[in-house]
Amino acid sequence: MARAAPRYQCTACGGVQAKWAGRCPECGAWNTLEETGTSSSGPRGSWTGARASEPVDLAAVPAENAARRPSGLDELDRVLGGGIVQGAVVLLGGDPGVGKSTLLLQMLAGAAGEGLYVSGEESPAQVALRARRLGLAVEGLRLLPETRVETILATLARERPRIVVIDSIQTIYSEALQSAPGSVAQVRECAAQLVRFAKTRQTTVFLVGHVTKEGALAGPRVLEHMVDTVLYFEGDPGGRHRLLRAVKNRFGAANELGVFAMLEAGLRGVSNPSAIFLSGRGRPVPGSVVTVTREGTRQLLVEIQALVDESHLGNPRRVAVGLDTNRLSMLLAVLHRHAGVPTHDQDVFLNVVGGVRIPETAADLPQLLAVWSSLRDRPLPEGLVAFGEVGLSGEVRPVPAGQERLAEARKHGFRTALVPEANRPRRTVRGLEVLGVRRLEEALSLIRER
């Protein structure tokens, strides 16, 4: 049977061409023609699996909570929103060697023979060797070494697994397209067919995705819109700890965080990550401060370190690892303007210990306290924790979940908390002295007095 000739559609104007060209003949845009094709696996319907073609009354649609089942990994369940949802499609991305295949193989090993592992990158012997090294009970776990999506879908329809792992989506191809595996058209088409299968058969599908050198998921951005959940697995491959972060979740809270420790027997969840991130702290040293950051529903105590040194360059360096470098430059200007602490001739380096990335503004006040401490070579008081947003006019603004942050700090033995005045509780917190401040200069004045 002859295969349908490919077509190329312009992403700018939508025009369709019979062959590829660097410039669209209709609108003149460059590099916008992408291959499209007609799949022979079935009709092109909705990715949600809906069969109704007529509008329905939304009030008559039953709003039922999604049924969940435990994955066997508590930290993975936390990030997913409480467990694996039947019929959901999860996209897992991360750097090479960070442990994506290990995590999903451990999950399938506890699925009691209801999972299927589709390996497009590794041979069956390599997968078996990893499972043996991890000491997993793989009886009943089925393995399919295949990269053709039509064969994969036929096998899934025959085997009917509850959970499917596709490792990875960049290695899967469809015969309906002539482009190579991993291209934009192939990734989009194969993902669309897998998503359609998951919704119509109520099968949970985990897609492993490659990342670019910038850290974003490779392939078309529409891939992240098609799936229900997008997870990023972060961490230094040479280190011990791994962070699993949800950036999109239709069945739970986004920005949830799971912490794993990579051991010889595989990944193990860390139930109290604050103790891990603070385990290396000793006596107070200049440039070190502890803050409470919020990741989803979890409060984390992390240490921010600053090093301020005289610069011999025309433009002093501003380096922030785990923090926003542009925001650091803005905060240093606020520190000079409203607190009289200049750093225009100093190199400023900031680092979040443990590889944690802090995207929220609650780390503004701790950053400035660490910079001031390093610049003045003066340690901050022992047992101090701080959080708060700093505005351009020098005011210290409140942050969400102030009570929960203070409770986490008290649980780990901190005795003093420097927080925005609006976050100071009305009642005295037992065992914790809470100092509320309204402006940055007021916060530095309290630190000098102690």
N, C-alpha and C positions, 0 to 999 in steps of 0.2 A: 504494500500500500504506500503510495507516494506521500511524502510529508509536505504539509502546507508551506508555501514560500513565506519567509519572514517579512514582516513589515516594520517600518521605522516611523515612530511618531514623535513629533516635536513637543517637548515639555513646555515650551513657551507659548505657542499658538495652537497646538493640537493638530497641526497638519500631518497627514500620513504620506510617506514616500515609499517607493518600491525598493530603494537601495539606500545605503547609508552615505552620508556626506558630512563634511566638516561644518558646513553652513546650511541652515534651513533655507530652501528656495522660496518659501512663502513669506517668512517674517525677517529673514536675514540674520537670525541669532546663531551664534557659534556654539558647537559642541552640545546641542540640545536634542539631537536625534537619538532615540533609544529604541532598541529592538522590542517588538511586541509580537505575540503569536497566539494562535488559537489552540488551547490545550485539548487533547483528545480524551482526557480522563473524565469529562463530564461537562454539564452545562455550567456557564459562568453565572452563578447566583450570588447571593449575599454571603459575605464572610461570616455573618452571625448565625447562619443556618436557618433563618426564618423562612417558612414556606408560604405564609400568608401574603397574598398580593393585594389585599384590600386593607384600607385603614381600619384600625380597631380602636375602641374606646379605652384610653389609658386607665381610667378608673376601674374597668372590668378586668384588667390584667392582674393576676395574683402576684403580689410582691412577697416572694418567699426568700428567706435567707439561703445563701448558697451552702449546700452540704459540704462539709470538710472532713478530711481524714488525716490523721497524723502521718508525717513523713518519716518519723524515727529520729529526726534531728531537731531538737527543741529550738535552736537558733534559726534554722530554716523556717520552721513553723511560725516563729515570731515575725520574720520578715514578710512571709506570705500572707500574714493577717490572721493566723490561727490554724493553718493547715493547708493541705492540697485541695483545691476546688475541682470538682468533676467537670470536665469539658473546658478547662482553662488552658490557655497557651502562655507559657512563661519563656521569656528570652533572657538568657544568662550570658553576660559578657565579662571579659577580663583579660589581663595580660597573659601571654604564654607562660606556662609553668606555675601559675598561681594556685591551681587546684580545682579547676572547674569540673574536669572529668572525674576526679577523685570524689568530689562532693556528690555528684549525681550517681556515681556508681555505688557509693555508700547508701544513698537513698533507695535505689532500686533493690539493693541486697536485702533491705528490710520490708520490701513490698510483698513478701510471701508468694512469689511466683506469679504476680500480676503485672510485671513490668517487662518491657522489651527495650533493649539497648541497640540502637542503630549506629554502627561505627562507620564513618566515612573517611576517617584519618588513620586509624590504627587497625592492625590485623587482629584476628581473634586471639592469636598467641600473645600479643602485647596486652590486650585487655585482660586475659586470663592471668598473665603474670602480675599485673597490678592488683587484681583481686586477691591473688594468693599472698602477695606481699602485705596487703592490708589485713589479711586474716578474715576475709568476709565469707559468710555462708552463702554461696552462689547457687545452691541447689534450687532449681526451678526458674532461675534467671535466664532468659533467652537473649541471644545475641544474633544480630543480623548485620553482616558486613556488606553494605550496599550503598550506592550513591545515586541510583536512578530513582526519581521520585515516583514514577508509575509503578515500579516493582515494590517500592516501600509501601505505597497505599494498598496495593493488592494483598501484600502480606499482612498488613494491619487489619484489613477487612476479614481476612481468614482467621488470624490468631485471636483477634479481639482483646488486646491487652487493656488494662485500666490506665497504665502510665507508660508513656513512650519518651525516650530520650533520643534526640537527633544530634549527633556529634560529628560534624557541625553543619550548620545550614549553608555555609560557604562552599562545602564540598558536594552538595546535592545539585543535581541538574535534571532538567526536563527535556525529553526528546522533541517537544513542540518548538523549542528554540534552538538556534544554531550557535549561539554564543557559548563561551567557555564557562564552566562552573565558577562561581564566585562573582560573576558579572552582575551588574545592577538588574538586568532583566531576569536572569536565572534566579537570583536570590528572591526577587519580588514574586515571581511566578511560583516557585516551589513553596515559599512561605504561605502564599495565598491558598494553595491546594491543601497544605497541612492544616491551616487554620480552619478551612471549610470542613475537612474531615473531623477535626476535633469537636466542632460545634454540632455537627449532625450525628456523630456517634458517641458524644459525651465521653471522649477520651482525653485525659490530661496529657499535654505535649510540652516537653521541655526542649527548647532550641538553644544550642550552644552557639554563640556568635563570636567572631573574631573582632579585635579592636584595632584601630589605626594607631600610628605613633603618637597622635595627640590624645589618645585615650578614649575616643568616641567609637561607637559600634560601627564596624565596616558595613558597606552596602547602602542601599537607599534608606533615607530617613523614614519613609513610609513603613518600613519594617517595624519600627517601634510603635507606630500607630495601629498596626494590624493586631498586635498581640495584646493580651490582657495585663501582663505584668512584665516589667523590665527590671532586671537585677544586675548589679555590677559587683564583681568579686575583686576586691582590692587587696594590696599588700605586697611587700617585697618578697620575691620568690626565695631569696636567701634568708629571710627572717622567719620568725615563728608564728606571728599572728596574722590573721586574715580578717578582713571586714567585708561583710555582705550587705550591700545597701540597695534598697528599693527606691527607684526614681519614678516609677509609675506602678499603680496597683488599683485595678478596678474592683477588687474584692477586699481591700484593706487600706490602712493608712500608708501614704507615700512617705519617703524619707525615713523609713524604719531601718534600724541597724542591727545586724547580727555579728557576733564576734566569735571567731574560731581560733583554735590553736592547732598548728600543723605538727603532729607527732609521727613517730615511726609507724604507728597503727592507723594513721589517717587523721582526718579532721575531727576535733572534739570541740563541742560548744563550751564557751566561757560564760558561766552564769553571772559572775560578778566582775565585769571588765574594768570597773573603776579601780579595784584592788590591783589588777594587772598593770594598768597604766601608771599607777603610783608606786609600784613595788620598788623601783630603783631610787626613790627619793631618800636623801639623807638629811644632813644638817642644812639649814637655810643658807643659800648662796646668792650673791648678787645676780639679778636678771632672771630669777625663777619665781613664778607665781602659779597657783592652782586655780582653775576656773571650773564651772559646771556648765556643760553644754547639753543641749537637748537634741536627741536623735529619734524622731518619731514619738513614741511613748516612753522612751528610756532616757534617764538622766545619767550622764557620764562625767566623772571627775578626771580631768586631764591637766597636764602640766605644760605651760607655755614658757619657753626659754628665750631670752633676748641677749644678744651680744652687741654692744655699742663700742666702736673703736674709732680712733682718729683716722680720717681718710686722707690719702695722699693723691687722690684723683680730682679732676675738675668737677666731675659729677659723682657725689658719694653714692655708694651702692645701697639699694633697698631690696632685700631678699626675704621672702616669707614662704616657708614650707608648711603647708597645711592651712594657710590663711591667704586672704586676698591681698596681693601686693599693692594694687591701686588704692585700696582702702587704708593700707598701712601708711602710704605717702600722705593721704588726707589727714589721718590721725596725728601724724608727726607735725603737720602744719597747725592743727588745733592745739597740740601740746606747746608749741612755741607761742602762738598768739594769745592763748588764754591762761597758760601756766608759767610763761616766761622761761621755758626750758628749750633752748635752741639745739638742733641736731643737724644744721645745714652743713657742717664740716665733719660729720661723723658718718661712718658706715654702720648701717643698722641691719642686723640679721635676726630673724625670728623663726622659731621652730616649735611645732607641736609634737611632743614626745609620744612615741608609739605609732607614728604613721597615721594618726587621726586627722581628718580634714574637717575644719570648723567653718561652715558656710554662714552661720548666723551672726548677727551684730552684737550678741551678748558678750563676745570676746573683745569688744573695743576697750573697755576699762582695764581688763587684765593685760592687754597688749601695752598700753601706755604705762601701767605700773611696772611691768617688766623692763621696758625701755628706760624709765626713770631710775629704777634700781641698778641696772647695769651701768648707766651713765654716771651715777653718783657713787658707784661701787659700794652700795649699802644694801644688805639683805633685807627683805621684807620680814615682818614679824612671823614667828613660827606659828603654825596652825591657822594661817589666814587663807581664806578663799574669797574670790571676788568675781562679780559678773555685772554687766550693765552696758547699755549702748551710749555712745558719746556723740552728741550732735556738733554741727559746725560752730555753733555759738558757745560751746563749752558745757552745755547742760548734759546731765546724766539721765538718760531716759529709761523707763521701765522696760522689762522684757517679759515674755509670757512664761507661765509656770514658775513663778518665783517661789511659791511655797514648796513645790516639789523639789526644786533645786536646793533649798535650804535643808530640807529633810535628808536629801542624799549626802550633803556635806556633814551634817550632824552624825549620820550613821557611820561615817568613816573617821570620826574623831576630831574634826576641825572645830576650833573653839571660837573663831572670829570670822565674821562675814561682812565684806564691804559691798553694799548693794545700793541700787537707786532708792531714793526715799519712798517712791511709790510702791516698791516691792517689799518694804519693811513690814513685817506682820504686826497686827495690832496687839497681839498677845506675845508675851515673852516666850522665846523658844528655849526649852530646858537644855542647858549645857552648851548653848551657842549664843554668843554676843553678836547682835546684828547692828551694824552701823549703817545708817542711811545717809546718803549724800545727794545733793541736788546739782552740784557743779564739779568740774574736774579739779579746779584749784582747791576746793574743799576736801576732796578725796586725798590729794597729795599732802595737804596740811595735816590730816588725821594720821597719815603714814609717818610723817616726820615726827609727830609727837610720841610715837610708840617705839 
